[in-house]
Amino acid sequence: MKIEDLIKDKILILDGAMGTMIQQHKLKEEDYRGKEFKNWHKDIKGNNDLLSITQPEIIKDIHLEYFEAGADIVETNTFNANRISMADYDMQDWVNELNISSVKAAKEARDEYYDKHTFRPLYIAGSIGPTSKTTSISPDVNDPAYREVDFDFLAQIYKEQAIALIDAGSDLLLVETIFDTLNAKAAFFGIEEAFDSTGKSLPLMASGTITDAAGRTLSGQTTEAFLVSLSHLPLLSIGLNCALGADQLYQYLEILAKYSPFYVSAYPNAGLPNPLGGYDETPEMMAEKVKLYLDSELVNILGGCCGTTPSHIKLFAEMASNYTPRAIKVS
């Protein structure tokens, strides 16, 4: 079944955090290296995307846990699988293999789920992160006009990743944690070029992140401006993730739900980070706050970001099954 058809009838459940689940394995440098990168010239611990190559069973099992918890969509382990982010490890030339291996792990998890359970539609979203660069803000306070990257360069970076995700068999593409909408526009431009190159077209999701108490993205846009800036695109959904907990995110989801011509997604953090950088909201605590999204019919896609686990997603899925998805308002 096409996701465009399924989303009309139910609230779809997105998975939870990948990094949170990886941290539970307490992997060491040698675990990240595996046999493939045993003699790599730089430290690579923390390069979670690399684990799709060196520890694919761990990544597959995480995806499977989310499917078992009730997720309809899992994201590939490719948030940083682009040339800009991989430059930190001198692994720019591994971008293609990283994305292919990550999609493979997700597909194997889906196949394993189908071997155990009655069929239900399950989808793999190719995760495309924002990179560590911004096209809208200068990193040099003494030179406001300076930019580390430009639109055309970013578009090519995204195109390369998108082609690998498409060719490997992703069902849709998710441009997520958008802190700079110009970056996102470059991403979608690159994706369109990837569609032209591969001859394939996939549903598109966009998810922004609110970075301050004023409700703006890092590049200064309000939620309304973020929506308007991307409204020309043929999106399946637009939404918000990361940075905030479920209760802080509510007022901004209200805005999207009121004005968006697309389906709306939300996957907040498990609260705000504690002084040690961890997330303290239990599944029960977070589910109580997420229930407000459902009561108000704000969302069509619901999941979790930093600090969330299959236990969180399981409760979300159980709750959402009793609710009606947000209806798109036809103007």
FENKAFEN-V641309 format. One line per field, one symbol per residue. burial: b if it has 9 or more other ideal C-beta (glycine too) atoms within 8 Angstrom, else e. A space follows every 50 residues. Layout:
BEGIN
burial = ???
END
This chain:
BEGIN
burial = eebeebbeeebbbbbbbbebbbeeeebeeebbbbeebeeeeeebeebbbb bbbbbbebbbbbbbbbbebbbbbbbbbbbbbbbbbbbebebeebbeebbb bbbbbbbbbbebbbeeeeeeebbbbbbbbbbebbbbebeeeeeeeeeebe beebbbbbbbbbbbbbebebbbbbbbbbbbbbbbbbbbbbbebbbeebee ebbbbbbbbbeeeebbbbbebebebbbebbeeeebbbbbbbbebbbebbb ebbbbbbeebebbbbbbbbbbebeeeeebebebebbbebbbbbbeebbbb bbbbbbbbbbebbbbbbbbbeebebbeeeee
END
